[in-house]
Amino acid sequence: MQVKDLITFYINDSSNTLDVSFRLETDGEEEIRNDSILIETVSEFGYDFLNEQDDFEDEDEDMVLKYYMEDSILVEEDDVISFLNEYYMINSQKLPPVEPF
C-alpha cells in the first residue's frame, strides 16, 4: 500500500491539519482519496512541515521576497508522500475510502 500520486496537499492553518488528496498504487486513474491529518500527528511521525525553511543565503533579495509573499511554508512533495506511506502503514484502519475523481 504505497502512495502513487499526490494530487494536492495543503497545510490548513485554521484547522491545524494537513489536507491531502492522493492515489495508491492499487487505485485507478478515476479514483482519489482525501484526508485531513492533524499537524500534531504529523509531528509525532518526525515531520515538521510548519517549520521547514530553505537556506536563502545565496539567493538574491527579489527571490527571497517573492518566496515569502507567495507562501511562507514550502513543503516538499516527497516528504508528504513519505509521511503518508509511514502513517498509513501504521494506521491502516485510517486509510480513507476511494472516491470517484
Backbone bond lengths (Angstrom), bond angles and torsions (degrees), N, CA, C in turn:
res aa  C-N    CA-C-N  psi(-1)  N-CA   C-N-CA  omega(-1)  CA-C   N-CA-C  phi
1 M - - - 1.448 - - 1.533 107.88 -
2 Q 1.317 116.14 90.86 1.461 122.41 -179.22 1.523 110.06 -119.77
3 V 1.324 115.46 145.14 1.457 120.45 175.54 1.529 107.92 -72.44
4 K 1.331 115.90 123.80 1.463 122.42 -179.79 1.531 110.65 -92.03
5 D 1.326 116.33 -48.26 1.462 121.76 -177.58 1.518 109.80 -131.00
6 L 1.311 115.80 130.83 1.456 121.17 170.95 1.515 105.88 -98.10
7 I 1.326 116.87 109.46 1.465 121.67 -175.47 1.526 110.01 -78.11
8 T 1.325 116.88 -55.35 1.469 121.86 177.24 1.518 109.21 -143.62
9 F 1.322 115.17 153.00 1.460 120.46 168.95 1.513 108.22 -149.79
10 Y 1.328 114.34 145.39 1.457 120.40 -173.71 1.513 108.61 -152.79
11 I 1.321 116.82 133.43 1.457 120.41 173.40 1.515 107.09 -90.38
12 N 1.324 115.74 111.65 1.452 122.77 -176.60 1.526 108.59 -91.14
13 D 1.323 116.41 104.34 1.463 121.31 -178.27 1.521 112.88 -64.65
14 S 1.312 117.13 -35.17 1.469 119.78 -176.07 1.529 112.10 -69.42
15 S 1.330 117.63 -35.17 1.470 119.41 179.30 1.528 112.45 -103.92
16 N 1.341 116.38 -1.94 1.459 122.58 -179.71 1.533 111.28 56.50
17 T 1.347 115.03 47.37 1.460 120.69 -178.33 1.528 111.29 -130.98
18 L 1.315 113.93 159.87 1.459 122.15 167.64 1.517 105.24 -99.92
19 D 1.321 116.92 113.26 1.463 122.25 -179.37 1.524 107.78 -98.35
20 V 1.336 116.54 124.12 1.463 120.97 -175.03 1.521 111.70 -132.05
21 S 1.329 114.93 150.03 1.461 124.03 169.31 1.519 105.51 -128.87
22 F 1.334 116.69 131.43 1.453 119.64 -173.75 1.528 111.33 -156.35
23 R 1.328 114.86 171.88 1.463 122.59 174.06 1.522 108.40 -127.49
24 L 1.322 115.21 143.08 1.450 120.92 171.39 1.519 109.20 -88.99
25 E 1.320 116.47 167.39 1.463 121.08 177.26 1.523 111.64 -58.39
26 T 1.326 117.15 -29.08 1.467 121.86 -177.52 1.525 113.28 -86.41
27 D 1.331 118.04 -8.55 1.461 121.98 -178.63 1.528 110.59 -84.71
28 G 1.324 115.79 147.99 1.460 121.45 176.26 1.512 111.67 -81.08
29 E 1.324 115.87 170.71 1.466 121.61 -179.14 1.527 112.42 -66.97
30 E 1.303 118.17 -21.40 1.471 122.13 179.97 1.528 111.79 -99.06
31 E 1.335 116.81 18.38 1.460 121.73 -178.89 1.522 109.15 -124.83
32 I 1.338 115.19 152.88 1.463 121.59 -178.43 1.527 108.60 -150.08
33 R 1.314 115.69 156.82 1.464 122.25 174.19 1.525 107.88 -126.41
34 N 1.328 116.23 139.60 1.460 122.36 -179.53 1.515 109.27 -124.17
35 D 1.326 116.06 140.99 1.458 119.49 178.77 1.520 109.70 -152.93
36 S 1.329 115.21 156.32 1.460 123.97 171.77 1.518 106.64 -125.66
37 I 1.320 115.80 121.94 1.461 121.13 -176.50 1.523 107.55 -120.17
38 L 1.319 116.32 130.54 1.460 120.52 -179.93 1.526 110.99 -58.26
39 I 1.328 116.40 137.49 1.463 121.48 177.69 1.528 109.80 -58.82
40 E 1.314 117.05 -33.65 1.466 121.29 177.25 1.529 110.55 -58.76
41 T 1.321 116.63 -41.13 1.460 121.47 177.82 1.521 110.55 -66.45
42 V 1.331 116.68 -41.78 1.462 121.33 177.63 1.527 109.46 -58.06
43 S 1.325 116.83 -44.53 1.465 122.18 179.77 1.521 111.95 -63.85
44 E 1.320 117.62 -35.68 1.462 121.49 177.98 1.529 111.83 -61.49
45 F 1.328 117.14 -25.24 1.461 122.31 178.37 1.528 111.53 -88.89
46 G 1.337 117.09 3.25 1.454 121.47 176.57 1.515 114.88 89.32
47 Y 1.316 117.88 11.63 1.460 122.03 177.85 1.523 108.23 -103.47
48 D 1.321 116.59 132.58 1.458 121.07 -177.34 1.528 108.77 -123.64
49 F 1.329 115.81 70.04 1.458 121.02 -176.79 1.522 113.02 -64.28
50 L 1.321 118.14 -25.76 1.464 120.20 -178.05 1.515 112.41 -73.78
51 N 1.318 117.71 -25.58 1.458 119.88 -175.54 1.512 113.28 -112.34
52 E 1.333 118.39 11.52 1.460 120.27 177.71 1.513 109.15 -68.90
53 Q 1.313 115.59 131.92 1.461 120.49 178.19 1.514 108.41 -141.83
54 D 1.289 115.79 146.91 1.454 121.06 175.84 1.522 109.62 -90.22
55 D 1.319 115.66 158.45 1.452 122.20 176.78 1.524 108.24 -87.37
56 F 1.329 116.59 114.61 1.455 121.29 -175.57 1.523 112.67 -104.66
57 E 1.318 118.91 16.30 1.459 120.48 -176.60 1.524 112.45 -58.27
58 D 1.333 117.91 -36.74 1.455 121.12 -176.22 1.526 113.16 -97.04
59 E 1.310 118.78 4.31 1.465 122.24 -178.10 1.520 109.73 -94.57
60 D 1.318 116.29 153.62 1.451 118.51 178.19 1.526 110.43 -79.42
61 E 1.320 115.20 161.80 1.466 121.28 -174.29 1.523 113.42 -60.38
62 D 1.327 117.95 -38.25 1.462 121.01 -179.01 1.519 111.35 -62.11
63 M 1.318 116.80 -40.38 1.465 120.38 179.79 1.532 110.28 -66.71
64 V 1.321 116.59 -43.29 1.468 120.73 179.90 1.522 110.04 -63.11
65 L 1.317 118.19 -44.90 1.462 121.75 178.95 1.521 110.79 -61.75
66 K 1.331 117.22 -43.90 1.454 120.80 178.37 1.522 110.75 -60.40
67 Y 1.317 116.54 -41.38 1.468 121.57 178.49 1.530 110.87 -58.07
68 Y 1.315 116.36 -49.15 1.463 119.42 -177.99 1.521 112.81 -70.68
69 M 1.301 117.67 -28.90 1.460 119.80 178.86 1.530 110.85 -75.00
70 E 1.337 117.56 -36.51 1.461 120.35 -177.61 1.514 111.79 -76.81
71 D 1.326 116.37 -46.90 1.449 119.42 -174.64 1.513 108.05 -169.34
72 S 1.308 116.82 120.51 1.456 119.67 -177.37 1.526 112.31 -80.17
73 I 1.303 117.98 -7.27 1.455 120.97 179.49 1.521 108.42 -123.02
74 L 1.329 115.74 116.11 1.453 120.61 175.42 1.520 107.95 -108.62
75 V 1.290 116.78 121.07 1.452 121.93 -179.90 1.524 107.54 -118.06
76 E 1.302 116.50 132.14 1.455 121.48 179.15 1.523 110.34 -76.20
77 E 1.314 116.26 135.24 1.462 122.04 179.23 1.529 111.17 -58.09
78 D 1.328 117.37 -39.28 1.467 120.89 179.78 1.524 111.56 -62.52
79 D 1.339 117.02 -35.02 1.463 120.53 178.03 1.524 110.93 -66.92
80 V 1.320 117.00 -39.93 1.465 121.02 178.70 1.532 109.78 -65.26
81 I 1.333 116.96 -43.83 1.466 120.82 178.89 1.526 110.30 -62.40
82 S 1.318 117.42 -43.44 1.470 120.64 177.90 1.523 111.32 -59.91
83 F 1.330 115.49 -44.98 1.463 118.94 178.01 1.529 111.30 -60.48
84 L 1.337 116.58 -48.80 1.471 119.65 -178.20 1.530 111.35 -59.91
85 N 1.318 117.04 -42.26 1.469 119.47 178.84 1.517 111.27 -60.83
86 E 1.327 117.59 -44.03 1.468 121.12 177.80 1.527 111.03 -65.63
87 Y 1.317 116.39 -47.04 1.464 121.97 -176.41 1.525 111.69 -59.38
88 Y 1.339 116.67 -47.80 1.464 119.12 -177.21 1.526 112.87 -78.17
89 M 1.331 117.87 -20.73 1.453 120.04 174.17 1.534 109.36 -67.73
90 I 1.324 116.11 -40.44 1.470 120.96 -179.93 1.528 111.17 -82.35
91 N 1.323 118.07 -34.56 1.465 123.24 -175.81 1.527 110.62 -117.64
92 S 1.305 116.96 57.63 1.474 120.04 -176.19 1.529 112.31 -60.70
93 Q 1.318 117.50 -25.78 1.461 120.73 178.91 1.531 112.13 -70.32
94 K 1.335 117.34 -16.30 1.468 121.01 179.58 1.529 113.00 -95.05
95 L 1.316 117.07 1.74 1.462 120.61 178.62 1.515 109.01 -62.55
96 P 1.338 118.25 123.42 1.471 119.73 -178.21 1.514 110.93 -68.58
97 P 1.319 116.25 150.92 1.472 119.63 178.92 1.531 110.49 -69.51
98 V 1.297 114.62 156.96 1.459 121.16 178.06 1.529 108.47 -75.07
99 E 1.338 116.01 142.12 1.465 122.19 178.79 1.520 108.44 -128.23
100 P 1.317 117.57 156.14 1.469 119.08 175.09 1.531 110.11 -66.03
101 F 1.310 116.50 143.61 1.467 121.87 -178.33 1.508 109.99 -102.99
